[in-house]
Amino acid sequence: MTITAHAKMVGHSLAAAEILQRDHGISCEVINLRTLRPLDRNAIIKSVKKTHRIVNVEEGWPQCGIGAEIAGILMETEAFDYLDAPMERIAGADIPMPYSWAIEGQAVPQIENIISGVLQTTYRSKK
């Protein structure tokens, strides 16, 4: 499984990858995007060709986010032919960011959301 993420979501993705390996036997290759412009398209394509599945994790809204750009890259390149499942996008809720720290976690992806997305992409659970 390929997991792409940037900023804070890299740490969440690495934690989710450890849990997925330990509890489900799913090996994840986490790509830290580091920069979004320029985006390391080749690293994403190479990883998808190797793993055949991808989950993108981002804090931003799903519409017009980096996940949409990665989906476009996959559709426009030879990586599409290697996909065994549709790309899963784990993104922030489509709401304004809460001011309260106590409820902020409900608006941005958490480790459990990443695990659920990977299990969905590997057809091991249903949404």
C-alpha positions in Angstrom: 0.0 0.0 0.0 1.2 3.5 -0.8 0.3 6.3 1.6 1.1 9.9 0.5 1.0 12.6 3.1 2.5 15.9 4.1 3.1 18.0 7.2 1.4 16.6 10.4 -0.3 13.8 8.5 3.1 12.1 7.8 3.4 11.2 11.5 -0.2 10.0 11.6 0.4 7.9 8.5 3.6 6.4 9.9 1.7 5.4 13.1 -1.1 4.0 11.0 1.4 2.0 8.9 2.9 0.4 12.0 -0.6 -0.6 13.3 -1.6 -2.0 9.9 1.6 -4.1 9.7 1.2 -5.4 13.2 -2.5 -6.0 13.3 -3.4 -6.7 9.6 -0.2 -7.8 7.9 -0.4 -4.9 5.5 2.9 -3.3 4.5 2.7 0.4 3.8 5.1 2.6 1.9 4.6 6.1 3.3 5.7 9.0 1.0 6.4 12.3 2.8 5.6 14.8 0.0 7.7 17.4 1.8 6.9 20.0 -0.9 3.7 20.3 -2.9 5.2 22.5 -5.6 7.3 20.9 -7.0 5.5 17.7 -6.4 7.6 14.5 -6.7 5.4 12.9 -9.3 7.9 10.2 -10.1 8.1 8.9 -6.5 4.3 8.6 -6.4 4.1 6.8 -9.7 7.0 4.5 -8.9 5.4 3.5 -5.6 2.0 2.9 -7.1 3.5 0.7 -9.7 5.1 -1.3 -6.9 2.2 -1.5 -4.4 -0.8 -1.2 -6.8 -2.9 0.8 -4.3 -2.8 4.3 -2.9 -4.3 6.3 0.0 -3.7 10.1 0.2 -3.9 11.8 3.6 -4.3 15.5 4.0 -5.7 18.0 6.5 -7.3 20.2 3.9 -10.7 19.9 2.4 -11.2 17.1 -0.2 -12.2 19.5 -3.0 -9.2 21.0 -4.9 -6.7 19.5 -2.5 -3.4 17.7 -3.1 -5.3 14.4 -3.2 -7.2 15.6 -6.3 -3.9 16.5 -7.9 -2.5 13.1 -7.2 -5.6 11.4 -8.5 -5.2 13.4 -11.7 -1.5 12.3 -12.0 -2.6 8.7 -11.6 -5.2 9.0 -14.3 -2.9 10.7 -16.7 0.1 8.4 -16.5 0.9 4.7 -16.9 0.3 4.3 -13.1 -3.4 4.0 -13.8 -2.8 0.6 -15.4 -1.2 -0.7 -12.2 -4.0 0.2 -9.8 -5.9 -2.7 -8.3 -8.3 -0.4 -6.4 -9.5 3.2 -6.7 -7.5 5.7 -4.8 -8.8 6.6 -1.4 -8.6 10.2 -0.2 -8.6 10.8 3.6 -9.1 14.5 4.1 -10.4 17.1 6.5 -14.1 17.5 7.0 -15.7 19.9 4.6 -16.4 22.4 7.4 -14.7 25.5 8.7 -11.9 24.6 11.1 -13.2 24.7 14.7 -11.6 27.3 17.0 -11.7 24.9 19.9 -8.7 22.6 20.3 -11.0 20.1 22.0 -13.0 19.5 18.8 -10.3 20.1 16.2 -9.6 16.4 16.0 -13.1 15.8 14.6 -12.4 18.0 11.6 -9.0 16.6 10.5 -8.0 13.0 9.8 -6.9 10.8 12.7 -4.9 7.6 12.7 -8.1 5.6 12.8 -9.3 7.2 9.6 -6.1 6.3 7.8 -6.4 2.7 9.0 -10.0 2.6 7.8 -9.1 4.0 4.4 -6.3 1.4 3.9 -8.6 -1.4 4.9 -11.2 -0.1 2.5 -8.7 0.1 -0.3 -7.5 -3.5 0.4 -11.1 -4.7 0.5 -10.8 -5.8 4.1 -13.7 -3.7 5.4 -16.6 -1.7 4.1 -17.3 2.0 4.7 
